[in-house]
Amino acid sequence: MTTLLHNCTVFDGVADTPIPAAAVLVADGRISAVGPESEVRSAAPEGVTELDLGGAHLMAGLLNMHTHLSLSLPGPGGAAVSALSPHALALYMASGARRALQSGVTTVRCVAEKDHAEFALRKAIEDGWLTGPRIFTAGRALCCTGGHGHDGTDTLECDGADAFRRGTRAQIAVGADLIKVMISGGIAGEHERIHTPQLTSDEIAAVIDTAHAWGRRVTAHAGPAPIIEEAVRLGLDCVEHGYQLTESVVALMAERGTSLVPTLIVTRCKDFFDSIGVPEWMQQRSLGAGERHAESYRLALAAGVEVMLGSDMPPFWPTGGTTATVRELEHMAEFGLAPLDALRAATIVPARWLGADSEIGTVEVGKYADLIGMDADPTRDVSALRGLRWVMKNGEVVRDDRTGLAL
């Protein structure tokens, strides 16, 4: 099927200026032409299906680089998820995947899911059984005994370099696209602290060296500057959170090309915590870390560290009057990232990190037609994404508020 999307303005993610009075030609799930409508129409075959977007601003679908479709935080909400049977868990995650896509997130990077259920979910989406985003996954995250996230089936406890090598290979063996390792304490562990180192140098090196040998990149849950510095020197590819960064560490990250997924929303989301019954001890630890977290992020921006969008919360979750994904992007802009850079941190930059930039991340000929539309111009203010009303993945419209379509 070939479709002409017209009556729209296109931010292609390459040029800084959107294309007015534009059109996009989609054939077999991919973009075959993009530009001024008159030019694109001339390339369209006779009898092409036309779709009037009603003046929408069109851009590439969002990539959320810190997703847990099986998230279970302390409290009754998380306990209910943890109690799900394997069959119920798969259905729960499938519902979350559909809702994530409906929210404009066309690609997710899962960084610890229960029971490896996301592999079956990914296959079901690829085979067309389910509606959901493209899934890149780390499988189970690796942690030490009693380490961050140890009490769930979304992590694998390892101790010693050899065990961490086996854990890395075990995730790759089932199809992991990347590896995630917990190198420090965090917010959600009652008996740990953010600044606690949890792995030794040889354990970190074992994960990174093994993953790189197998062609996989490594990201790390990490809070304190000293252990992040150590991991970066050992070749770490990405930092999750980075609650307590310093000038010297962000300079090293920029020099070594280590990216940052700041997840700013996790230290400023009381409405989310209240909605799932997160206990007071965790709320105080999380919200109390917000100011230092934002300072760390600003230091990273000033040093030129590459940053990428990631919510940690479910991508679609309502918070602050919008979704967790959009709210995170607003925080990234609020604390210093220019709108154009913020949009790229949610599209082409993560696509490049995943090695998928030839397929997704911009509105260019040959790439998958993963597109989203809204009424206002996101290149001027990322809050325009609050007005998202249209979503296409792989050339198929999965949401259109004007017609009531929501697959």
Helices and strands as residue ranges (DSSP letters): E 2-10, E 19-27, E 30-36, H 37-43, E 49-60, E 62-67, H 76-82, H 86-102, E 105-110, G 114-116, H 117-126, E 134-137, E 141-143, E 155-157, H 161-173, E 178-182, H 201-213, E 217-224, H 225-233, E 238-244, H 247-256, E 259-261, G 264-267, H 270-276, H 280-288, H 290-303, E 318-319, E 322-323, H 324-334, H 339-345, H 348-353, E 371-374, G 382-387, E 388-393, E 396-400, E 405-406
